[in-house]
Structures are given as C-alpha cells and as structure tokens.
Amino acid sequence: MKTSLCDWIGSRSSFSSLEALRGSATRRNRWVAILGGALSLAPLAAFSQDAKQGEQLYTMNCAACHQPTGTGIPAVYPPLAGSPITTGGSKRAVAIVLNGLQGPITVNGMQYNGPMQPWKAILSDDKIAAILTYVRQAWGNKGTPVTTEQVKAARAEYAQRTSPLSEADLTAIADEDIKP
Ligand code: HEC
C-alpha cells in the first residue's frame, strides 16, 4: 500500500515538465515521507506492544542464526518457522531458551549439531516471554502465547541446572504448555 501510494504520487509528478518537477521535488519528497511514515505506522498499530517488542528482541538476539524469517540455515541453524519444537507445548521452547540446547537434534527431518547458548543470565522473564510469543506466532506459526509468569515458573524449575539440554532431555519434557 505504501509503495502503490508513492507510485501514485510519482505518476502525478511525471506529467509535469522537467522544470516543474525539479521545483516540486522537495515538496513532493516531503509528502512522500509524511504519507509513507503515516502508512508504515498503521500496520504496527494492529500488533500488541508485546508482539512489537518480541520482534525487536528476536531481531537483536536470535535472527543472526535463525534468520529474520525464522527459516534457519539448513543443517547449521534449525528453523523456528514450522518447527514442532518451537510451536508445540511451551514447556520445551521455554526450557531451550533458558538452558540452551546441545546437539545432535533432528528438526523436520534434518539433523543439527550445534550449541545453542543458554539465555537465562541474559534475558529477563518478560523478554523471553515476548520473544517466544512472537516466534510461536510469526511466519504462519500457530503456537500459544507465553506469559512472563510462565517463564518465571520455568526459571525456578531450572534454577539448579547449569548444562544445556540434550535431545533426550528435551523429549523427556512433556509436550504441553506451562500451566498459567
Ligand atoms: C549463535 C546461534 C544461535 C542464536 C543466536 C540462537 N540460536 Fe536457537 N539454536 C541454535 C542452534 C545451533 C540450535 C540447535 C542446537 C542443537 O543442535 O542441538 C538452536 C535451537 C533452537 C530451538 C529448538 C529447535 C527448533 O528448531 O525449534 C529454539 C526454539 C531456538 N533455538 C530458539 C532461539 C531463540 C528464541 C533465540 C534468541 C533468544 C535463539 N534461538 C538464538 C543457534 C542459535
């Protein structure tokens, strides 16, 4: 919508002579900036504050490996988009982000064998909740949201744990949401 409006403004101007176009270029650019700015804010307003924060935190902390669209990199970084571990019961996803994960692990038929660091010392409960709510619902994922209280409960459960999870640890965790 943003693009088509800019195109529309552009096409109006293209009817003017070159001189007129030069004269109005600054004015026109200002309008494009104002309209473009207003329109790019509009879709954001549809998201909750949490989803917006979750997306920003994902971009800062996770996207370098799992990629901005959650696809990961085949055989190197597993996908979060369409991953049953990411979108299944929140117990597993929260446990992974808190404690980290050490391969080998199979996601959607492909094996991964890298270390994923623990985030419990880096990200607060509300930040982990916002990131996981985002990744569980972005890119067509249909996971349930994760609340700050749920992460807090999981953090207490893993307070003594210092090693990352293995695939066996992961499958031992019930594939269900953390009780609210
Ligand atoms: C430095 C790279 C790196 C970063 C940064 C990273 N991860 Fe991972 N992640 C991995 C690797 C590698 C694995 C697979 C580990 C293995 O082989 O056992 C993984 C596995 C996962 C999994 C389980 C597998 C799946 O496909 O569902 C989830 C969920 C996950 N990461 C979420 C996150 C979140 C959320 C963040 C940001 C807070 C994050 N990761 C940041 C590398 C990374």
Residues whose N, C-alpha, C, O or C-beta is under 5 A from the ligand:
A	BS01	HEC	N61 C62 C65 V76 Y77 P78 P79 L80 S83 I85 T86 A93 I96 V97 L101 Q102 G103 P104 I105 V107 Y112 N113 G114 P115 M116
